[in-house]
Amino acid sequence: MQAGIIGLGLIGGSMGLALRETKMFKRIFGFDINPLHCQQALSLGLVDECVDFNQIQECDVIFLATPLEAMIQVIKQFKTIAKTTTIIDLGGAKEKIIASIPKKIRKNFVCAHPMSGTENFGPNAALQGLFDGKIVILTDIEQSGEFQVALAKQIFVEIGMRIIKMDSKDHDKHIAFISHLPHIISFALANTVLSQEEPQNILALIGGGFKDMSRIAKSSPIMWRDVFIQNKENLLDCIDCFEKEIARAKTLLQNKDWEELVKWMAKANTLHDFL
């Protein structure tokens, strides 16, 4: 078999490295609209060859690893897909992606979200073993072809992932809380400090707590803009919930209600009973 990867950043590049380890594919081809990304992907050994979009369409398995808004445009360009071709999107929000898939090629698609990544982006951010031991969520697979689902599952198992099946609506709602909200909070935290008169003096004092919470603020603005666009309503609901908790903490501080503040924090401690 031959694999094609559209989008050669962190996820696409790491997928190329993971696929190479499986020995399932004779050749791994890449496509990216950024020529520099193609050059980097080749020099790093993420893919065997960078080709044009028409050649990518001829691959047995095609992975979509672009920002989400670009992914919708890519999906519209598929014209000559064989019935046995498997297209696997790796996006972090699902409902709008799935809605954009033409009916005539819907069975070719397996919509997946690998729960793995780092704050870095671009081909240089690709990591060997990024997916090992991580969860991948397959959404709305009853709309996909049996052959495509079976092949996708085999690939994800081969690269060391654990598979969960979920409805796309539930996926987007749940992921908004555990992924999208933390990212927008991290961006807000970073900008809060940067908006101060002398942020460099504040940053000279930072310890592990600030570094941990602000780490993902380094993530790709373009990628996360698209995630926020496509999961806007769920994210707004999450922000409302977060604002209520911040307001609760502010009230307890203003009222000097230290006992209730301790209870509030102790409740938060119990989160890790589930992790």
LINFENUR-V342390 format. One record per backbone hydrogen bond with DSSP energy under -1.0 kcal/mol. NH is the residue of the N-H (numbers start at 1). CO is the residue of the C=O. Records with the same first field share a line. If there is no record, write none. Layout:
NH=CO + CO
This chain:
3=27
4=61
5=29
6=63
7=31
13=9
14=10
15=11
16=12
17=13
18=14
19=15
20=16
21=17
22=18
26=1
29=3
30=49
31=5
38=34
39=35
40=36
41=37
42=38
43=39
44=40
46=41
48=28
49=28
51=30
56=52
57=53
58=55
59=56
60=2
61=2
62=86
63=4
64=88
65=6
71=67
72=68
73=69
74=70
75=71
76=72
77=74
78=75
85=82
86=60
87=108
88=62
89=110
90=64
98=94
99=95
101=98
105=102
106=103
109=106
110=87
112=89
113=137
115=135
116=114
125=122
126=123
130=127
133=160
134=131
136=162
137=113
138=164
139=111
140=166
143=140
144=141
145=107
149=145
150=146
151=147
152=148
153=149
154=150
155=151
156=152
157=153
158=154
159=155
160=157
161=156
162=134
164=136
166=138
171=167
172=168
173=169
174=170
175=171
176=172
178=174
179=175
180=175
181=176
183=179
184=180
185=181
186=182
187=183
188=184
189=185
190=186
191=187
192=188
193=189
194=190
195=191
196=193
201=198
202=198
203=199
204=200
205=202
206=203
211=207
212=208
213=209
214=210
215=211
217=214
218=215
219=216
224=220
225=221
226=222
227=223
228=224
229=225
230=226
231=227
235=231
236=232
237=233
238=234
239=235
240=236
241=237
242=238
243=239
244=240
245=241
246=242
247=243
248=244
249=245
250=246
251=247
252=248
253=249
254=250
255=251
256=253
257=252
258=256
261=257
262=258
263=259
264=260
265=261
266=262
267=263
268=264
269=265
271=268
272=269
273=270
274=271
